[in-house]
Every structure is written in structure tokens, then in C-alpha cells.
């Protein structure tokens, strides 16, 4: 088997959905509500190796990610990239690492808090919309 075929056969759509959902902080319950199915059905969906394009498109839309992110996400490759990058920087360039930040830490913290607040507000808006539609 060549590398391209091996990569495609190792893609597990359900596992990719689960990892991306976890990275984005979305619970199975939220997907279940969005698809009008049970949380257990979402769990079963995440166990399937291959999913139809229709389901992939719906999940991508709900998670607000490109469908190719689900199709092409490979956790092993991501871990290898992070691992290799860390090792290269840590071992090869250790004398060049600047341990003193060149940015204002408080500004970065405020930016992070603002992004988190915005994300929470968006989640609340989505939940309010979903509740209003159910009434």
C-alpha cells in the first residue's frame, strides 16, 4: 500500500469528529440537540469509521469547521508535528530560546479572556435560539 492509500484507510471520521468536537469544547449533548437525536446516537456516530458526505457536511456546519478538517484530521500526524517541532527547538536551538517574554503578558491574558467571553456569548446565543425554536 502506498502512503496516500494508507493515510486514507486510517482516517476515522467518527474519531475525527470526536477529537475536533473536544478541541472546540462542544459536548455531545449540543450536537444531539442540533441534530434532534439522542446523546447516545452522537456517541454511536463517533464510533463509525466512515460517514456519509451528508452527515459530514451537517457536523462541519454545526462545528463551524471545513468538512476537509473532518476528512483529513489525523491525530498521529498532528502529534508527530508537535513532537518533532518541540524536539527540534528544544535540543537544537536551546541556546537561542528566550525565556523572557517579549510581549506584555497582561495584554495577552486580556485578549484570551475577551475571546473566551465572546465564545461563551456565542454559545449562549445559540442555546437561546435552540430553546426558542423548541417552544
C-alpha positions in Angstrom: 0.0 0.0 0.0 1.4 3.4 -0.8 1.4 6.3 1.7 -1.7 8.1 0.2 -3.8 4.9 0.4 -2.6 4.1 3.9 -3.5 7.6 5.1 -7.0 7.4 3.6 -7.6 4.0 5.1 -6.5 5.2 8.5 -9.0 8.1 8.5 -11.7 7.5 11.0 -14.5 10.1 10.5 -16.2 9.4 13.9 -12.9 9.7 15.9 -12.0 12.9 14.0 -15.4 14.4 14.8 -14.9 13.5 18.5 -11.4 15.0 18.7 -12.4 18.2 16.8 -15.6 18.5 19.0 -13.4 18.1 22.1 -10.9 20.6 20.9 -13.7 23.1 20.2 -15.3 22.4 23.6 -18.6 21.2 22.2 -20.4 18.5 24.2 -22.2 15.5 22.6 -25.4 16.9 24.1 -25.1 20.0 22.0 -24.6 18.0 18.8 -27.6 15.8 19.8 -29.8 18.8 20.2 -28.7 20.3 16.9 -29.4 17.0 15.0 -32.5 16.2 17.1 -31.1 12.9 18.2 -30.0 11.4 21.5 -26.6 11.8 23.0 -26.1 8.1 22.6 -26.8 8.4 18.9 -24.0 11.0 18.7 -21.7 8.6 20.6 -22.6 5.9 18.1 -21.9 8.2 15.3 -18.4 9.0 16.7 -17.6 5.3 16.7 -18.2 4.9 12.9 -15.1 4.8 10.7 -16.8 6.2 7.6 -19.7 8.6 7.4 -21.7 9.9 4.5 -20.9 13.2 3.0 -24.3 14.5 4.1 -23.6 13.8 7.8 -20.1 15.2 7.5 -21.4 18.4 6.0 -24.0 18.8 8.8 -21.4 18.2 11.5 -19.0 20.6 9.9 -21.7 23.2 9.7 -22.6 22.8 13.3 -18.9 22.8 14.5 -18.2 25.7 12.1 -15.3 24.0 10.5 -14.5 23.0 7.0 -15.6 19.5 6.0 -12.0 18.7 5.0 -11.0 19.2 8.6 -13.0 16.1 9.5 -11.9 14.2 6.4 -8.2 14.9 6.8 -7.6 15.3 10.5 -5.1 12.7 11.7 -4.1 12.9 15.3 -0.9 10.9 14.9 0.3 13.3 12.2 -0.6 16.3 14.5 1.2 14.7 17.4 4.3 14.0 15.3 4.4 17.5 14.0 4.2 18.9 17.6 6.6 16.4 18.9 9.2 17.0 16.2 8.9 20.7 16.4 9.3 20.7 20.1 12.4 18.4 19.9 14.0 20.5 17.2 13.5 23.7 19.1 14.4 22.3 22.5 17.5 20.4 21.6 19.0 22.1 18.5 18.3 25.7 19.4 18.3 25.7 23.2 20.8 28.5 23.4 18.5 30.7 21.4 15.4 30.2 23.4 14.4 33.5 25.1 12.8 32.7 28.4 11.8 36.3 29.0 8.6 37.1 27.1 8.8 39.9 24.5 5.2 40.7 24.9 3.0 42.1 27.7 1.6 39.1 29.5 -1.4 41.0 30.8 -2.4 42.2 27.3 -2.3 38.6 26.1 -4.3 37.4 29.1 -6.9 40.1 28.4 -7.1 39.1 24.8 -7.6 35.5 25.8 -10.3 36.4 28.3 -12.1 38.6 25.7 -12.0 35.7 23.2 -13.4 33.3 25.8 -16.1 35.7 26.8 -17.1 36.1 23.1 -17.2 32.3 22.7 -19.4 31.9 25.7 -21.7 34.7 24.5 -22.0 32.9 21.1 -22.8 29.6 22.9 -25.4 31.3 25.0 -27.0 32.9 21.9 -27.1 29.5 20.1 -28.6 27.8 23.1 -31.3 30.6 23.5 -32.1 30.2 19.8 -32.4 26.5 20.1 -34.7 26.8 23.2 -36.8 29.4 21.4 -37.2 27.1 18.4 -38.4 24.2 20.7 -41.2 26.4 22.2 
